[in-house]
Amino acid sequence: MNPITIIIIYFTILMGPLITMASTNLMLMWVGLEMSLLAIIPLLINKKNPRSIEAATKYFITQATASMMILLAMILNYKQLGMWTFQQQTNNMLLNIMLISLSMKLGLAPFHYWLPEVTQGIPLHIGLILLTWQKIAPLSIMFQIYHLLNPTLVLILAISSIFMGAWGGLNQTQTRKIMAYSSIAHMGWMVAILPYNPNLTLLNLIIYIILTIPMFMTLMMNTSTTINSMSLLWNKTPMILTMTSLLLLSLGGLPPLTGFLPKWTIITELLKNNCLIMATLMAMMALLNLFFYTRLIYSTSLTMFPTNNNSKMTSHHSNPKYNLILPSLTILSTLTLPLSPQLIL
């Protein structure tokens, strides 16, 4: 692809969510969503194979349907109130349509079926953009209208996402699908706390991105797309193996790593709001998530041959940016928990 074209595409992907976050006008929010949707399609089909074209088609159809529903809700709201913002007087049906369409864009259950398939069919670095940056715009809209949304429907979407993220990842052998189901579960946690304390949703999103970026970087360094290919890490880059194990445990929310912080704060906030059953179910499903991360660690760290072949080992990666960024992000992903009192206050 032409370098100028790539620059334009990545700039549009960067600007789309920023426009959505900075806007209070619904039409501008929709424009930001469309920019990020249309700009990422050429990246999805950059490699001319049937799998990536299928993934791009699924992504486009799902996102275009959700965009159409958002536009419908916006236009009917304008017809009712004469303004491009949602108000207390807005019809509840329009707010429910908006919530469902944003759930489709985020990949919340039961609208999640496209996400693992699309992530599986695209390269790892595009999968990273899809599971992190592309989530920011729909979540920012939810953040702006959270006080108008139906809390019962929000909690149903959240608990079903946490269930599907946990159960769906159990029988997967492809690392991209595992990361997609992990994303569904994390989105469920973010949405679960939205009606009670939206600031915790932002905290969870930031920590999720900090955890996901180094995890994808370790996969990209060795082009590990299956659990079997990850099991060869011990013989190539032993240090990366240690980082990967810590990152996976942090993603699972094991204390005292950083990934425990959002789960801890969210469960505490739910208990303050008397959501005892909800908090219990979420904690139980978090154990299922931790199980399939631990299974990944088992296949990479604990199934080793008795002797290593030192000639194949590399102490550092040939790409210098990995040598600088990856350790820094790994430290952030594992050792931020002591800073939690300052973060929460």
N, C-alpha and C positions, 0 to 999 in steps of 0.2 A: 504494500500500500504506500502511496505517496506520502512523504514525511509531513508536508503541509496539511494534507487531508487528516492525518493522524492527530496533528496539533489541534486542528479545528474540532475534531470529534471529542478529544479529551477535554478541551476547553468548554465545549457545550455540556459535557457530562458534569464538569465541575460547577458550571454556572446554574444548571437546572435546579438542584436542591437549594443552592444559595438564594435564588430568586424566590423559591417557595417559602423558605424560612423567613426572608425579609419582608414578605408581603402580608397585608391584612385583607387585601382584595381577593375574592375567590377566583376571579378570572386570571389574575396574575399567578396565583398558586397553581392553577390548572396549566398555564403556559409553562411554568417551571417543571411540572411533572412530564409534560409532553416533550420538552427539550431533552430531559434525561432518558426518556423512553426511546425517542427516535435516534438519538446519538449513539446508543449502545448497540443498536441492531447491526450496523456494519462490522462492529468488533466481534459479534457473535458468529457472523458468517464469513469471517476473514479466512478461515481454513475451509477450503472447498471440499467438504465431505458430507455425506448424507446426515450424519449424526448432528453436526453443528447446524445445518440448515433446518433440521427437524426441531432442534432446541430453539432456534431463533423464531421459527413459526409459532411454536407453542407460547413462547414468551410474548410475541407481538399480539397474538389473538387474546390472551388473558389480559394483558395490560391495556389493550385497546378497548376491550369490553368494560374494564373497570373505569377507564377514562370517560367512556360514553355515559356510564352511570353517574359519575361525578358531575359531568356537564349537565345531565338531566336534572340532578338535585339542585345545582346552582341556578339554572334557568327558571325552574319552578319556584325556587326561593325568591328570585328577582321578581317574578310575576306576582308573588304573594305580597312581598314587603317593599319592593321597589329599591332594593339595595343589594350590593354584592358582598354582603357578610351575613353569616348566620346569627340570629338573635333569639331571645327567649321566646318570641312569638312564632318562630319557625315551626312548621308542621313536623311532628315527630316522625312521620313516615319518611320525610326528606332526610332527616338526620340519620335514620336507620339505613337508608339507601347509601348515604355518604359513608357511614361506618363500614358497611359490607363491601363497598367498592375499595375503600382504603385497605381493608383486610385482604382483598384479592391482590392488591399491589404489594402488600407486605408478605404474602404467603402464609397468612394465619389459617389454621384449620377452621372449618372444613374446605377452605379454598386453597389448600396447600399443594395439591397434587402436581402442579406444574413445576414447583421449585426444585425437587430432587432430580427430575428428568432434565430440566434445562441446565442445572449445574453440572450434571454428569456429561452433557454433550458439548461443553465448551472448555477452552483452556483454563488452567489454574488461575492465571493472573486476571482473566475476565471474571471468573467465578468469585474472586476476592472482591472486585468492584460490585458485582451483583449482590453479594451477601453483606456488604458493609455500606458503601456510599449510596447505593440505590434505595436503601431502607430509610435514609434520613428524611427525604421529602415527605412521604406519607406519614411518618411518625410526627413530623413537625406540624402537619395539619391537624392530626389527632390531638397534639399537645395544645393547639390554639382553641379547639372547640370541645375539650374534654368535659367542661362543666355542662354542656348541652346534651351529651350523649346518654343513651339509656344504659345505666350501670349494669343491669341484669344481662343485657345482650353483650356488653363488653366482657363481663366475667365468663359468660358461656364460651365466647371466642377464645378467651385466654386459657381456660382450663382444657378445652379441646385441643388447643395448640400444644400445650405442655404434654398432654397425653400422647398425641400423635408424634411429637418430636422424640418422646422417650421410646415408644413402642416401635416406631418406624426405623429408628437407627439400630435396633438390636440385631437384625439379621442381615446387615449390610457388610459387604467386603470392599466396596469402593470408597476411597477416602473422601472424594467429592460429595458423594451422597451422604456420608456420615456428617460432613460439615454442613450440608443443607438441612438435615434433620436437627442438627444442633442449633442452627439458625432459627428454625421453626419454634423449638423449645424456648430459646432465649427471647424471641419476640413475644411468646406467650407470657413470660415473666414480666416483660416490660409493660404489656397491655393490662395485665392483672392489677397492677398498682396505679394505673392511670387515673381511675375515678377518685382515689384517695389522696395520693401524693405524686403529682406529675413530675416533681423534681427528681424523685427516685427513678422514674423512667429514663430521664436524661443521664443520670449517673450510671444506670445499667447499660444504656446504649454506648456510652463512652468506654466503659470497661469491656463490653463485648467486642468493640472495634479494636481496642488495645490487645485483647487476647487473640482475635481472629487473624490480624495482620501477621504476627510472627509465626502462627501456626501454618498459614498458607505459604509463608516464605520458606519454612523448612521443607514443605512439600515441593515447592518450585525448585529448590536447590538440587533435589535429587529426582525430580519428576516422578514423585511417588503418587500413583493413582490407585493403587490397591494395597491391601494390608500385606500381601506377600512381598511387594516391592519395598515396603517400609522395613520389613524384617532384614533387609540387606544393609541397613544404615550402620549397624554396629561395626561392619567391616570397612566402611568407607569413611565415615565421619563420626567417631565416637562421641565427640563433644556435642554435636548436633543431637545425638540420641538422648543425652541428659536433658538438653533444652526441651526437646519434644515431649519427653515424659513429664516434665514440670508443667509445660503448657497444657497438656491434655488433662492433668489433674486439676489445674486451675480452671480450665473450661468446665470441668465437672463440678466445680464449686467446693472443693475439698479444703477445709481450714488447715493451716493458716495462710493459704495462698490468696491472691487478689480476687479470684473468681468467687470466693466465699462471701465477699463484702455485699454485692447486690442481693444475693439470696438471703443473707442475714437481715439486712435492712428491710427488704420487702416482706419477709415473714413477720418481722417485728411490727411493721406498720399494719399488716393485715390483722394481726392479733389485737392491736389497739382498736381496730374498727370491728371487732367481734366476728371476724371471718375465720372461725376456728377450723371448720371442715375444709374450706378452701386452702388454708395454709398447710393443713395436714396432707391433703392430696398432692399439693405442689411439692412438698418436701419428699414424699414417697416417690414421685416421678423423677425428682432430681437424683435419687439413688439409681434409678434405671439408666439415666444419662451417664452417671459416673461409672456404671458397670460397663457400658460399651467403650468408654474412653479407657478404662482399665484393661479391657480386652486388647485394645490397640497397643497399650504399653507392654502387655504380656507378650504379644507377638513380635514386638520390636526389641525389647530389652531382655526378656527372660528366656527366649528360645534361641540360645547362641550355640555355636559349635565350641568344642573344648579349647581349640587354639585359634588365634587370629593370624591372618595373613598380612603381615606388616607392610608388604610392598603395595598393597591397595589402599592403605590409609592416607587420608589427607588431613593435616592439622587445621587448615582453613580453606575457605572456598575461593575459587579463582576470581569471583566477582567481588571487588573491594567494598561495594555498598552493603553487601550482606554482612561482611565482617564488622562493619560499624553499626548498622541499624539493628541487626538481629539480637546481639547481646543486650543492647539498651532496652529494646522492647520486651525481651524476656525478663529482665530485672523488673520493669514496670508491671509485667503480667504476673509476677510471683510475690513481690515484696512490698506491695502498696498497702496491705492491710493495717500496719501500724499507723498510717496517716489517716485512717478512717474517721477519728473524731473531728479532725480539721475539715475533711471533705463533707461530712454530714452537717456540721455547723455552718 
